[in-house]
């Protein structure tokens, strides 16, 4: 059971109580193949941009006119206000997908790439296009994913490459592609960045989000970067970066820290994985197979040692404890106070993760959340004003009730045959990924023993309101 939970937490969002018994009944050798099969379906395109946004960005006539059209100030204001509303909906829809989908592997890896290719863009059309690119390619080929993201309107706009023209090169995009998306720091020079920026001149997008190459803005002269020379364009630069083995090393190391261990990272292991990843032509599933099928993936030093990100933590609660929120938008405030809002990374480097998720105040809040759900309590936490992160909702900093109708039946069914004397230990083994034994005396005091049902319910909440539950 511990190995299955580990697989679910690292390659998904934790076990789902409703389907747990079915998974436990399967042979261990079928768990990973089934997880891959469940993620093989193509993702649905989340289309939350309403008619007003599409009218501004898509219904403006023939493409020739669309390429150079500028929105006026009134249009920009309407677009910004409507996009914020739609982005809230997109955020909540993706949370629902993470919670309920069988394709746990796809959505977990999409969350990883969402942080890797971080883009903070207040345009619903561009953000939903980028999200679909990430979800569609999350388990495919990294080169295809890199190229599609690099040509997305969300990323080009976020990194100002539409301003990158031969007369005045803009280095933002070229720098981040090297530093954050492929090779990492220390493997290129400032000259390489300048030359790559020249190659990316002319890469832009139309108002409807389509990629467009503007030859009149492109520098057609010879460039020299990473030891190669030629009349390179942006696609050539991406090819050169993918040919460099440092890219495989960088991606492998980052994925290892996300899936296995973010503090203990053996370099010889990274080199072995990266070489196989590179030789496969950057097939993401090949790298995942090598990780999951290894002996060290389930080793004690790699289990129960990762701090759950706020999204992992919250989605994991919803999978363990099925619930229907009275106010789904309370999840937006929850993300904000726990410092991880989907589509609003702190910067182009994404969320730092690890111990950065936890401080004394955020830990105390996390430990209160399970009881707040049961008590239908107010999530009354003040945060710094940030109009973008509030997504235009001025009420985001007001107290919101974390009230939900909980479906206890799957939980009660799962533990109905466990003796009362063994119940707390059994539930801790299901909820916790650490070897820590539950503090029996404390839990005995703060759980309701009036009936088996009350004991299960109160023990579940108490065990979730612990430091141990923050780890996976």
C-alpha positions in Angstrom: 0.0 0.0 0.0 2.9 2.4 0.8 4.4 1.9 -2.7 1.0 2.6 -4.4 0.5 5.7 -2.3 4.0 6.9 -3.2 3.3 6.4 -6.9 0.0 8.3 -6.7 1.5 11.2 -4.8 4.6 11.6 -7.0 2.9 11.0 -10.4 -0.5 12.3 -9.4 -2.3 14.1 -6.7 -2.6 11.3 -4.1 -5.0 8.4 -3.7 -8.7 8.8 -4.4 -10.8 7.2 -1.7 -13.6 6.3 -4.1 -11.3 4.1 -6.3 -8.6 3.1 -3.7 -9.9 -0.5 -3.2 -9.9 -1.1 -7.0 -6.3 -0.1 -7.2 -5.2 -2.1 -4.2 -6.8 -5.2 -5.7 -4.5 -5.0 -8.8 -1.1 -6.6 -8.9 1.8 -4.2 -8.3 3.2 -4.8 -11.8 0.1 -3.3 -13.3 0.0 0.0 -11.4 2.3 2.1 -13.5 1.1 0.7 -16.9 -2.5 1.5 -15.8 -1.6 5.0 -14.8 0.0 5.5 -18.2 -3.0 4.0 -20.0 -5.4 6.3 -18.0 -3.4 9.3 -19.2 -3.2 8.3 -22.8 -6.5 10.1 -23.9 -6.2 13.5 -25.4 -7.0 16.3 -23.1 -10.2 18.4 -23.5 -9.6 21.9 -24.7 -10.7 24.3 -21.9 -12.4 27.1 -23.7 -13.4 29.7 -21.1 -12.9 32.9 -23.2 -16.3 34.4 -23.6 -17.8 36.0 -26.7 -16.7 39.5 -25.7 -13.0 38.4 -25.6 -13.2 36.5 -28.8 -15.0 39.4 -30.4 -12.1 41.7 -29.5 -9.3 39.3 -30.5 -10.7 37.0 -33.1 -13.6 38.7 -34.9 -11.7 41.5 -36.5 -11.6 40.6 -40.2 -9.1 39.1 -42.5 -5.7 38.0 -41.3 -3.9 40.7 -43.3 -5.6 43.4 -41.1 -5.3 41.3 -38.0 -1.5 41.2 -38.0 -0.9 44.9 -37.3 -4.1 45.9 -35.6 -3.7 47.6 -32.2 -6.4 47.6 -29.5 -7.5 51.0 -28.3 -7.4 51.8 -24.6 -11.1 51.0 -24.1 -10.7 47.6 -25.8 -7.7 46.9 -23.6 -9.6 47.7 -20.5 -12.6 45.5 -21.5 -10.2 42.7 -22.4 -8.4 42.9 -19.1 -11.6 42.9 -17.0 -13.2 40.1 -18.9 -10.0 38.0 -19.0 -9.7 38.2 -15.2 -13.2 36.7 -14.8 -12.5 34.0 -17.4 -9.1 33.2 -15.8 -10.8 32.6 -12.5 -13.0 30.1 -14.2 -10.1 28.5 -16.0 -8.3 28.1 -12.7 -11.2 26.4 -11.0 -11.9 24.1 -14.0 -8.3 22.9 -14.0 -8.5 22.2 -10.3 -11.6 20.1 -10.9 -9.8 18.2 -13.6 -6.8 17.5 -11.3 -9.2 16.3 -8.6 -11.4 14.0 -10.6 -9.6 12.9 -13.8 -8.3 9.4 -14.2 -5.4 11.0 -16.2 -3.6 11.9 -13.0 -0.2 11.4 -14.7 -1.0 13.9 -17.4 -2.3 16.6 -15.1 0.6 16.2 -12.6 3.1 16.6 -15.4 1.2 19.5 -16.8 1.5 21.2 -13.4 5.3 20.6 -13.6 5.5 22.1 -17.0 3.2 24.9 -16.0 5.8 25.9 -13.4 8.7 25.3 -15.8 7.3 27.4 -18.6 5.9 30.0 -16.2 3.9 32.8 -17.9 2.0 35.5 -16.2 -0.3 36.9 -18.9 -3.7 38.6 -18.2 -5.2 37.3 -21.4 -7.6 34.4 -21.1 -7.3 33.4 -24.8 -3.6 33.2 -24.7 -3.4 31.4 -21.3 -5.9 28.8 -22.3 -4.0 28.2 -25.5 -0.8 27.8 -23.6 -2.4 25.5 -21.0 -3.7 23.2 -23.8 -0.2 23.1 -25.4 1.2 22.0 -22.0 -1.4 19.5 -21.3 -1.4 18.0 -24.8 2.4 17.6 -24.8 3.0 16.9 -21.1 3.9 13.3 -21.7 5.2 13.6 -25.3 8.4 15.0 -26.7 10.2 17.8 -24.9 11.4 19.3 -28.2 7.9 19.5 -29.5 6.7 21.0 -26.2 9.5 23.6 -26.1 8.9 24.7 -29.7 5.1 25.0 -29.2 5.5 26.9 -26.0 8.1 29.2 -27.5 5.7 30.1 -30.3 2.7 30.7 -28.1 1.2 34.2 -27.8 1.3 33.9 -24.0 5.0 33.3 -23.8 6.0 35.7 -26.6 4.0 38.4 -25.0 5.2 37.7 -21.4 8.9 37.8 -22.5 8.4 40.7 -24.9 9.6 39.0 -28.1 7.0 40.8 -30.2 9.3 43.8 -29.5 12.4 41.9 -30.8 13.3 43.5 -34.1 16.5 43.6 -36.1 16.9 47.4 -35.4 16.4 47.0 -31.7 16.9 43.3 -30.5 15.2 42.4 -27.2 17.1 39.8 -25.2 14.4 38.7 -22.7 13.1 35.7 -24.6 16.6 34.4 -25.7 17.9 34.7 -22.1 15.0 32.8 -20.5 15.0 30.1 -23.2 18.6 29.3 -22.3 18.6 30.0 -18.6 15.2 28.6 -17.5 13.8 26.4 -20.3 16.8 24.4 -21.6 20.5 24.5 -20.5 20.4 26.4 -17.2 22.9 29.0 -16.0 26.6 28.7 -16.6 26.4 27.0 -20.0 26.2 30.0 -22.3 27.7 33.5 -22.5 26.2 37.0 -22.8 27.4 36.9 -26.4 25.3 33.7 -27.0 22.3 35.5 -25.7 22.8 38.5 -27.9 23.2 36.3 -31.0 20.2 34.1 -30.1 18.1 37.3 -29.7 19.0 38.3 -33.2 17.8 34.9 -34.4 14.5 35.3 -32.7 13.8 38.7 -34.3 10.5 38.6 -36.2 8.8 36.0 -33.9 5.4 37.5 -33.0 1.7 36.6 -32.8 -1.6 37.8 -34.1 -4.3 39.0 -31.9 -6.1 35.7 -32.0 -3.0 34.0 -30.6 -1.6 32.5 -33.8 2.2 32.5 -34.2 3.4 34.8 -37.0 6.9 35.3 -38.4 7.5 38.8 -39.6 10.4 38.6 -42.2 10.8 42.4 -42.3 11.7 42.4 -38.6 14.1 39.5 -38.8 17.9 39.8 -38.8 19.0 37.7 -41.7 22.8 38.1 -41.1 25.1 35.4 -39.8 25.0 34.7 -36.1 27.4 32.7 -33.9 26.3 30.9 -30.7 27.5 27.9 -28.7 30.2 27.3 -31.3 28.0 27.2 -34.4 27.6 29.9 -37.1 24.9 30.4 -39.7 22.0 32.6 -40.8 20.0 31.2 -37.9 16.4 31.8 -37.1 14.5 31.0 -33.9 13.9 27.3 -34.9 17.6 26.9 -35.5 18.4 28.2 -32.1 16.0 25.7 -30.5 17.6 22.9 -32.5 21.0 23.9 -31.3 19.8 24.0 -27.6 18.3 20.6 -28.0 21.5 19.2 -29.5 23.4 20.4 -26.4 23.4 17.6 -23.8 23.3 20.2 -21.0 19.6 20.6 -21.9 18.9 17.0 -21.1 20.9 17.3 -17.9 19.0 20.4 -16.8 15.5 19.0 -17.5 16.3 15.7 -15.9 17.7 17.3 -12.8 14.6 19.5 -12.4 12.2 16.6 -13.0 14.1 14.5 -10.5 13.8 17.1 -7.9 10.0 17.4 -8.6 9.3 13.6 -8.7 11.9 12.0 -6.4 13.9 14.2 -4.0 14.5 17.9 -4.0 17.5 17.9 -1.6 19.3 14.6 -2.3 20.2 14.6 -6.0 23.0 12.1 -6.9 24.8 13.4 -10.0 25.7 10.0 -11.3 22.0 9.1 -11.3 21.1 12.3 -13.1 23.8 11.7 -15.7 22.5 8.2 -16.4 18.9 9.3 -16.7 19.8 12.4 -18.8 21.9 10.3 -21.3 19.0 8.0 -21.9 16.6 10.9 -22.1 18.9 12.6 -24.7 19.4 9.4 -26.7 15.6 8.9 -26.8 15.2 12.2 -28.6 13.8 13.8 -25.5 10.8 11.4 -25.0 9.3 12.5 -21.7 7.7 9.1 -21.1 11.1 7.4 -21.5 12.4 9.5 -18.7 9.4 8.8 -16.5 9.7 5.1 -17.2 13.3 5.1 -16.1 12.5 6.9 -12.9 9.4 4.9 -11.8 10.8 1.5 -12.8 14.0 2.1 -10.8 14.6 0.5 -7.3 15.6 3.9 -5.8 12.3 5.5 -6.7 10.6 3.7 -3.8 13.7 3.8 -1.5 13.0 5.1 2.1 15.2 8.2 1.5 12.9 9.2 -1.4 9.5 8.7 0.3 7.6 11.1 2.6 10.3 13.8 2.1 8.6 16.3 -0.3 6.6 19.2 1.0 3.3 19.3 -0.9 2.8 22.4 -3.0 -0.4 24.3 -2.1 -2.1 22.9 -5.2 -1.0 19.3 -4.5 -2.1 19.7 -0.9 -5.5 21.0 -1.7 -6.3 18.7 -4.6 -5.0 15.8 -2.4 -7.5 16.7 0.3 -10.3 16.7 -2.2 -9.4 13.3 -3.6 -9.2 11.8 -0.1 -12.3 13.5 1.2 -14.9 14.0 -1.5 -16.6 17.4 -1.0 -18.8 19.9 -2.8 -17.9 23.5 -2.0 -20.7 26.0 -1.5 -18.4 28.8 -2.8 -15.9 27.3 -5.3 -14.1 30.7 -5.6 -12.9 30.3 -2.1 -10.3 28.0 -3.7 -8.8 31.1 -5.4 -8.3 32.8 -2.1 -6.9 29.6 -0.7 -4.3 29.5 -3.4 -3.5 33.1 -2.8 -2.9 32.8 1.0 -0.9 29.6 0.5 1.2 31.4 -2.3 0.5 29.3 -5.4 -2.1 30.7 -7.8 -2.4 28.8 -11.0 -1.6 31.1 -14.0 0.0 33.7 -11.6 3.6 32.5 -11.0 5.8 35.0 -9.0 8.1 35.4 -12.0 9.4 33.7 -15.1 11.3 31.2 -13.0 8.1 29.8 -11.6 7.5 28.7 -8.0 10.7 27.8 -6.1 9.1 24.9 -4.2 10.6 22.8 -1.5 10.9 24.5 1.9 9.8 27.8 0.3 6.2 26.5 0.6 6.3 26.4 4.4 6.8 29.0 7.1 5.3 29.3 10.5 2.1 31.1 9.4 1.5 29.0 6.3 2.0 25.7 8.2 -0.5 26.8 10.9 -3.0 27.7 8.2 -2.5 24.4 6.4 -3.2 22.5 9.6 -6.4 24.5 10.2 -7.9 23.9 6.8 -9.4 20.4 7.4 -11.2 21.6 10.5 -12.4 24.8 8.7 -14.0 22.6 6.1 -15.9 20.6 8.8 -16.8 23.7 10.8 -17.8 25.7 7.7 -15.3 28.4 9.0 -14.2 31.6 7.5 -10.9 31.8 5.6 -10.2 35.1 7.2 -6.6 35.8 6.2 -5.3 39.1 4.9 -2.7 39.2 2.1 -0.8 42.0 0.4 -2.8 43.8 -2.3 -1.9 42.7 -5.8 -4.6 43.5 -8.3 -3.4 40.9 -10.8 -3.3 38.1 -8.2 -6.8 39.2 -7.0 -7.8 38.7 -10.6 -9.9 41.9 -10.4 -12.0 40.6 -7.6 -11.8 43.2 -4.8 -13.6 40.8 -2.5 -10.6 38.4 -2.7 -9.1 39.8 0.5 -12.3 39.5 2.4 -13.2 36.6 4.6 -14.7 33.7 2.6 -16.4 30.7 4.0 -14.6 27.3 3.4 -17.9 25.5 3.6 -18.6 22.2 1.9 -20.9 19.2 1.8 -18.6 16.2 2.5 -19.4 12.8 1.1 -18.2 10.6 4.0 -19.5 7.3 2.6 -16.3 6.3 0.7 -14.2 7.0 3.8 -16.6 5.2 6.1 -16.7 2.2 3.7 -12.9 2.0 3.4 -12.4 1.8 7.2 -15.7 0.0 8.2 -14.0 -3.3 8.9 -11.1 -2.0 10.9 -11.2 -2.6 14.6 -11.6 0.6 16.7 -8.3 -0.1 18.5 -6.5 -0.2 15.2 -8.4 2.5 13.4 -6.2 5.6 14.0 -3.0 3.7 13.0 -4.7 2.3 9.9 -5.9 5.8 8.9 -2.5 7.3 9.5 -1.0 4.7 7.2 -3.4 5.8 4.5 -3.1 9.5 5.0 0.6 9.9 5.9 3.7 9.1 3.8 6.1 9.2 6.7 7.1 6.4 9.1 6.0 8.5 12.1 3.6 6.7 14.4 0.5 8.6 15.2 0.5 10.1 18.7 -2.1 7.8 20.2 -2.7 9.6 23.5 -3.3 12.9 21.8 -5.5 11.5 19.1 -7.5 9.5 21.6 -8.2 12.7 23.5 -9.3 14.7 20.6 -11.3 12.2 18.6 -14.9 11.2 19.2 -15.3 7.6 20.3 -19.1 7.6 20.7 -19.5 5.5 17.5 -17.3 4.0 14.8 -18.6 6.6 12.3 -17.7 9.5 14.6 -14.3 8.0 15.3 -13.5 7.7 11.6 -14.7 11.2 10.8 -12.9 13.0 13.7 -9.7 10.9 13.3 -9.6 11.7 9.5 -9.7 15.5 10.3 -7.2 15.3 13.1 -4.7 13.2 11.0 -5.0 15.7 8.1 -4.3 18.6 10.5 -0.8 17.5 11.2 2.7 18.3 10.0 3.0 14.8 8.7 0.2 15.3 6.2 2.1 18.2 4.6 4.6 15.7 3.2 4.4 13.2 0.4 
